[in-house]
Amino acid sequence: MANPVSASALRPDPWLCRFAVFTAAATLVLICFGGLVTSHGAGLAVPDWPNTYGYSLFFFPISKWVGGIFYEHTHRLAGAAVGLLTLILAGWLWRKESRAWLRWLGVLAFVGVVLQGVLGGLRVVLLKDQIGLVHGALAQLFFVLVCLIALATSRWWLDAAPAENEGTQGQATLRRWVLAATLLVLGQLVLGAAMRHRHAGLAVPDFPLAYGRLWPRTDTRFLARYNQQREEIHAMKPITASDVLLQMTHRLGACVVAAAVAGAWWIARRRLGPGHVLRKSLLAWLGLVAVQVGLGAATVWTAKSADLATAHVAVGSLILALGGLQTAAAFRLFAPPRSRDLTSAGDLATPTQPNGAIGQPVHP
């Protein structure tokens, strides 16, 4: 018969956790390089793939790393480095980790990074902006996945088993709020990626108003006037009504995300003690959202400064990753009774092997 064991008695591999954190940090750097590529319009500075102007990726002469080629080529090199780190992480998990679901997350991460590389190459070869959109969205999801692997391999995850007095209605409400806010952040990042890959980031060049109005007009007459102003004052390309609506939807989405994150923090403030890790992290989450709104405004005011636009992408990635980590933590700490029972009976059990011998404890 299975005998439950204490989660605190399990001994995670601290070096595995550190390596997962390092891989997550490298992924964030890769996302920043990708942001610089788009911000500088360097996506096609290297027109071939998988080679670079006929050279192998790793033997392209440094003397030729100039202009947009520098951003695109370093982005490819960073992608190769993250791919290697993910392969090592997946292999390490498969060899050392006793939790089957975590081993398969490692496999999923490796499949994801390979798919991401292929999508990046196809974007160059096929010249499709739609592929760039998928490429950008998948990068965000991959970053969240690696962060979740790092969390699951940490000592905190093992020590944070659901308490007997948790799982109340208040905690259930908090779980739903954090999950909903995280999904809204993901939707907002997809909208942002759509704007960047349509090159519509300045379809509305003023903020907080839009062409001097609360909501800009998009009929043919006013679009012609907008385009004339853009050409005369900013030397920008013409826009369509879809570009304007996409920009305004992104702005409204920022308000919705801010309200959702603030709501999650307010619930945590009422339900959790001052020193609770989720209450603190939700306050940090709200602070990051405020920074992100400021970066978005500054990007408009500076006519899409490449550095500010890239910082906007990086902070958005951090907001999504923190949301994913908090969602996992909330479900870990405040598991519903049924999930808690399954955890006690399954993840923390010492399974019996086919030959009747008692196996090693399975980590939760």
C-alpha positions as CSV (number, residue, x, y, z in Angstrom):
1,M,0.0,0.0,0.0
2,A,1.3,3.5,-0.8
3,N,2.8,5.4,2.0
4,P,2.7,9.2,1.8
5,V,6.0,11.1,2.4
6,S,6.6,14.6,3.3
7,A,7.4,17.0,0.5
8,S,9.9,18.8,2.7
9,A,11.9,15.5,3.0
10,L,12.5,15.4,-0.7
11,R,15.9,16.7,-1.9
12,P,15.7,18.7,-5.2
13,D,18.8,19.2,-7.3
14,P,19.8,22.8,-6.7
15,W,22.1,22.9,-9.7
16,L,19.2,21.8,-11.9
17,C,17.1,24.7,-10.6
18,R,20.0,27.1,-11.2
19,F,20.5,25.9,-14.7
20,A,16.8,26.3,-15.4
21,V,16.9,29.9,-14.1
22,F,20.0,30.5,-16.3
23,T,18.1,29.2,-19.3
24,A,15.1,31.4,-18.5
25,A,17.5,34.4,-18.2
26,A,19.1,33.6,-21.6
27,T,15.6,33.3,-23.1
28,L,14.8,36.9,-21.9
29,V,18.0,38.1,-23.5
30,L,17.0,36.3,-26.7
31,I,13.6,38.1,-26.6
32,C,15.4,41.4,-26.2
33,F,17.6,40.7,-29.3
34,G,14.4,39.8,-31.2
35,G,12.9,43.1,-30.1
36,L,15.9,45.0,-31.4
37,V,15.6,43.2,-34.7
38,T,12.0,44.4,-35.1
39,S,12.6,47.8,-33.7
40,H,15.5,48.5,-36.1
41,G,13.7,47.0,-39.0
42,A,16.5,44.5,-39.4
43,G,14.4,41.3,-39.9
44,L,15.6,40.9,-43.5
45,A,19.1,42.3,-43.1
46,V,20.2,38.7,-43.6
47,P,18.2,37.3,-46.5
48,D,19.1,33.7,-46.4
49,W,18.6,30.9,-43.8
50,P,19.9,28.8,-42.2
51,N,23.1,30.2,-43.6
52,T,24.2,33.9,-43.2
53,Y,25.2,35.3,-46.6
54,G,26.3,31.8,-47.6
55,Y,28.4,31.3,-44.5
56,S,27.7,28.8,-41.7
57,L,25.9,30.6,-38.8
58,F,28.9,30.1,-36.5
59,F,31.6,31.2,-39.0
60,F,30.2,34.4,-40.4
61,P,33.1,36.9,-40.3
62,I,32.8,39.4,-37.4
63,S,34.0,42.2,-39.8
64,K,30.7,41.8,-41.6
65,W,28.5,42.3,-38.5
66,V,27.5,45.9,-39.4
67,G,24.2,47.8,-39.5
68,G,21.1,45.6,-39.4
69,I,23.2,42.5,-40.0
70,F,24.5,42.8,-36.5
71,Y,21.1,42.7,-34.9
72,E,19.8,39.8,-37.0
73,H,22.9,37.7,-36.8
74,T,23.3,38.1,-33.1
75,H,19.7,37.2,-32.7
76,R,20.3,34.0,-34.6
77,L,23.4,33.2,-32.5
78,A,21.4,33.8,-29.3
79,G,18.7,31.5,-30.5
80,A,21.2,28.8,-31.2
81,A,22.6,29.2,-27.6
82,V,19.1,29.0,-26.1
83,G,18.4,25.9,-28.1
84,L,21.5,24.2,-26.8
85,L,20.7,25.2,-23.2
86,T,17.1,23.9,-23.6
87,L,18.4,20.6,-25.0
88,I,20.7,20.2,-21.9
89,L,17.8,21.1,-19.6
90,A,15.5,18.6,-21.2
91,G,18.1,15.9,-21.0
92,W,18.9,16.7,-17.4
93,L,15.2,16.6,-16.4
94,W,14.7,13.3,-18.2
95,R,17.7,11.7,-16.5
96,K,17.4,13.0,-13.0
97,E,13.8,14.2,-12.4
98,S,11.4,11.6,-10.9
99,R,8.2,13.6,-11.7
100,A,6.9,12.5,-15.1
101,W,5.0,15.7,-15.8
102,L,8.1,17.7,-15.3
103,R,10.2,15.5,-17.6
104,W,7.6,16.0,-20.3
105,L,7.6,19.8,-19.7
106,G,11.3,19.6,-20.6
107,V,10.6,17.7,-23.8
108,L,7.9,20.3,-24.6
109,A,10.4,23.1,-24.1
110,F,12.8,21.5,-26.5
111,V,10.1,20.9,-29.1
112,G,9.1,24.5,-28.6
113,V,12.6,26.0,-29.1
114,V,13.1,23.9,-32.3
115,L,9.7,25.1,-33.7
116,Q,10.7,28.6,-32.8
117,G,13.9,28.4,-34.7
118,V,12.1,27.0,-37.8
119,L,9.4,29.7,-37.6
120,G,12.2,32.4,-37.5
121,G,13.8,30.9,-40.6
122,L,10.6,30.6,-42.5
123,R,9.8,34.2,-41.7
124,V,13.0,35.1,-43.7
125,V,12.5,32.6,-46.5
126,L,8.8,33.1,-47.1
127,L,8.6,36.8,-46.3
128,K,5.3,36.4,-44.3
129,D,4.5,38.9,-41.5
130,Q,2.0,36.4,-40.2
131,I,4.8,33.9,-39.4
132,G,6.6,36.7,-37.5
133,L,3.4,37.2,-35.4
134,V,3.4,33.5,-34.4
135,H,7.1,33.6,-33.9
136,G,6.8,36.5,-31.4
137,A,3.8,34.9,-29.5
138,L,5.6,31.5,-29.2
139,A,8.7,33.2,-27.8
140,Q,6.6,34.6,-24.9
141,L,5.0,31.2,-24.2
142,F,8.4,29.5,-24.3
143,F,9.8,32.0,-21.8
144,V,6.9,31.3,-19.4
145,L,7.4,27.5,-19.8
146,V,11.1,27.7,-18.9
147,C,10.3,29.9,-15.9
148,L,7.7,27.3,-14.8
149,I,10.3,24.6,-15.0
150,A,12.6,26.6,-12.9
151,L,9.9,27.1,-10.3
152,A,9.0,23.4,-10.2
153,T,12.6,22.4,-9.7
154,S,13.0,24.8,-6.7
155,R,13.0,23.9,-3.0
156,W,10.1,26.5,-2.6
157,W,7.8,24.3,-4.8
158,L,8.4,21.3,-2.6
159,D,8.0,23.2,0.6
160,A,4.8,24.9,-0.6
161,A,2.5,22.0,-0.3
162,P,-1.2,23.0,0.2
163,A,-2.1,23.7,3.8
164,E,-5.1,22.0,5.4
165,N,-6.8,25.4,6.1
166,E,-6.3,26.7,2.6
167,G,-8.5,26.3,-0.5
168,T,-11.4,28.5,0.9
169,Q,-13.7,30.5,-1.3
170,G,-11.4,33.5,-0.9
171,Q,-8.4,31.7,-2.2
172,A,-10.4,30.2,-5.1
173,T,-11.4,33.8,-6.1
174,L,-7.7,34.8,-6.0
175,R,-6.7,31.8,-8.2
176,R,-9.3,32.8,-10.8
177,W,-8.3,36.5,-10.8
178,V,-4.6,35.7,-11.2
179,L,-5.2,33.2,-14.0
180,A,-7.6,35.6,-15.8
181,A,-5.2,38.5,-15.5
182,T,-2.4,36.4,-16.9
183,L,-4.5,35.4,-19.9
184,L,-5.3,39.0,-20.5
185,V,-1.6,39.8,-20.4
186,L,-1.0,37.1,-23.0
187,G,-3.7,38.6,-25.2
188,Q,-2.2,42.1,-24.8
189,L,1.2,40.8,-25.9
190,V,-0.3,39.1,-29.0
191,L,-1.9,42.5,-29.9
192,G,1.5,44.2,-29.4
193,A,3.2,41.6,-31.6
194,A,0.6,42.1,-34.3
195,M,1.2,45.9,-34.2
196,R,5.0,45.4,-34.5
197,H,4.8,43.0,-37.3
198,R,2.3,45.1,-39.2
199,H,4.6,48.0,-38.5
200,A,1.6,49.8,-37.1
201,G,3.1,50.8,-33.8
202,L,2.7,54.5,-34.6
203,A,-0.6,54.3,-36.4
204,V,-1.7,56.8,-33.7
205,P,1.3,59.1,-33.1
206,D,0.0,61.0,-30.0
207,F,-0.8,59.9,-26.4
208,P,-3.0,60.0,-24.3
209,L,-5.2,61.4,-27.0
210,A,-5.5,59.9,-30.5
211,Y,-5.1,62.5,-33.3
212,G,-6.3,65.0,-30.7
213,R,-9.5,63.0,-29.9
214,L,-10.5,60.5,-27.3
215,W,-11.2,58.1,-30.2
216,P,-9.9,58.8,-33.7
217,R,-12.2,58.7,-36.7
218,T,-11.4,56.1,-39.3
219,D,-13.5,57.1,-42.3
220,T,-11.8,57.7,-45.7
221,R,-11.7,61.5,-45.4
222,F,-10.0,61.5,-42.0
223,L,-7.6,58.7,-42.9
224,A,-6.5,60.8,-45.9
225,R,-5.9,63.7,-43.5
226,Y,-4.0,61.5,-41.0
227,N,-1.8,60.1,-43.8
228,Q,-1.0,63.6,-45.1
229,Q,0.0,64.7,-41.6
230,R,2.1,61.6,-41.1
231,E,4.0,62.1,-44.4
232,E,4.5,65.8,-43.9
233,I,5.5,65.8,-40.2
234,H,6.8,62.4,-39.4
235,A,7.7,60.9,-42.8
236,M,5.7,57.8,-41.9
237,K,4.1,55.3,-44.2
238,P,0.3,55.4,-44.9
239,I,-2.0,53.6,-42.5
240,T,-5.4,51.9,-42.8
241,A,-8.4,51.9,-40.5
242,S,-7.3,48.4,-39.3
243,D,-4.0,49.9,-38.1
244,V,-5.7,52.6,-36.1
245,L,-8.2,50.1,-34.6
246,L,-5.4,47.7,-33.7
247,Q,-3.5,50.5,-31.9
248,M,-6.5,51.7,-30.0
249,T,-7.5,48.1,-29.0
250,H,-4.0,47.7,-27.6
251,R,-4.4,50.9,-25.6
252,L,-7.7,49.7,-24.2
253,G,-6.2,46.3,-23.5
254,A,-3.6,48.0,-21.3
255,C,-6.3,49.5,-19.2
256,V,-8.1,46.2,-18.8
257,V,-4.8,44.4,-17.9
258,A,-4.0,47.1,-15.3
259,A,-7.5,46.8,-13.8
260,A,-7.3,43.0,-13.6
261,V,-3.8,43.0,-12.0
262,A,-4.9,45.6,-9.5
263,G,-8.0,43.5,-8.7
264,A,-5.9,40.5,-8.1
265,W,-3.6,42.5,-5.8
266,W,-6.6,43.9,-3.9
267,I,-8.0,40.5,-3.3
268,A,-4.6,39.2,-2.1
269,R,-4.3,42.3,0.2
270,R,-7.6,41.4,1.8
271,R,-7.2,37.6,2.0
272,L,-3.5,37.2,2.7
273,G,-1.2,38.4,5.5
274,P,1.3,41.2,4.9
275,G,4.3,38.9,4.6
276,H,2.7,36.4,2.2
277,V,4.8,35.7,-0.9
278,L,1.8,36.0,-3.3
279,R,0.7,39.4,-1.8
280,K,4.2,40.7,-2.3
281,S,4.6,39.4,-5.8
282,L,1.3,40.7,-6.9
283,L,2.3,44.2,-5.7
284,A,5.5,43.8,-7.8
285,W,3.3,42.6,-10.7
286,L,1.2,45.8,-10.5
287,G,4.4,47.9,-10.3
288,L,5.7,46.2,-13.5
289,V,2.4,47.0,-15.3
290,A,2.7,50.7,-14.3
291,V,6.3,50.7,-15.7
292,Q,5.0,49.0,-18.9
293,V,2.3,51.7,-19.4
294,G,5.0,54.4,-19.0
295,L,7.2,52.6,-21.5
296,G,4.4,52.4,-24.0
297,A,3.6,56.1,-23.7
298,A,7.3,57.0,-24.0
299,T,7.6,54.8,-27.1
300,V,4.8,56.9,-28.7
301,W,6.3,60.2,-27.5
302,T,9.7,59.4,-28.9
303,A,8.4,58.3,-32.3
304,K,9.1,54.6,-31.5
305,S,12.7,54.8,-30.1
306,A,14.2,51.4,-30.8
307,D,15.6,51.1,-27.2
308,L,12.3,52.1,-25.6
309,A,10.3,49.8,-27.9
310,T,12.6,46.9,-27.0
311,A,12.4,47.7,-23.3
312,H,8.6,47.6,-23.7
313,V,8.8,44.1,-25.2
314,A,11.2,42.9,-22.4
315,V,9.0,44.2,-19.6
316,G,5.9,42.7,-21.2
317,S,7.7,39.3,-21.2
318,L,8.5,39.7,-17.5
319,I,4.9,40.6,-16.8
320,L,3.6,37.5,-18.5
321,A,6.2,35.2,-16.9
322,L,5.4,36.6,-13.5
323,G,1.8,36.0,-14.1
324,G,2.4,32.4,-15.1
325,L,4.6,31.8,-12.0
326,Q,1.9,33.4,-9.7
327,T,-0.8,31.3,-11.3
328,A,1.2,28.1,-10.7
329,A,2.0,29.3,-7.1
330,A,-1.7,30.1,-6.4
331,F,-2.8,26.7,-7.5
332,R,0.0,25.1,-5.6
333,L,-0.7,26.9,-2.4
334,F,-4.5,27.0,-2.6
335,A,-5.3,23.7,-4.3
336,P,-9.0,22.7,-4.2
337,P,-9.7,19.8,-1.9
338,R,-10.0,17.3,-4.7
339,S,-6.6,18.3,-6.2
340,R,-5.1,18.3,-2.7
341,D,-6.3,14.7,-2.2
342,L,-5.0,13.6,-5.5
343,T,-1.6,15.2,-4.7
344,S,-1.4,13.4,-1.4
345,A,-2.4,10.1,-2.9
346,G,-0.3,10.4,-6.1
347,D,2.6,12.9,-6.3
348,L,3.7,12.3,-2.7
349,A,3.2,8.5,-2.8
350,T,5.9,5.8,-2.7
351,P,4.8,3.6,-5.6
352,T,5.1,-0.2,-5.5
353,Q,7.2,-1.6,-8.4
354,P,6.0,-4.5,-10.4
355,N,8.2,-6.9,-8.5
356,G,6.7,-5.8,-5.2
357,A,9.7,-3.7,-4.2
358,I,9.2,-0.2,-2.8
359,G,10.5,2.4,-5.2
360,Q,12.0,5.8,-4.7
361,P,9.5,8.6,-3.7
362,V,8.0,10.5,-6.5
363,H,8.5,14.3,-6.2
364,P,5.4,16.4,-6.2
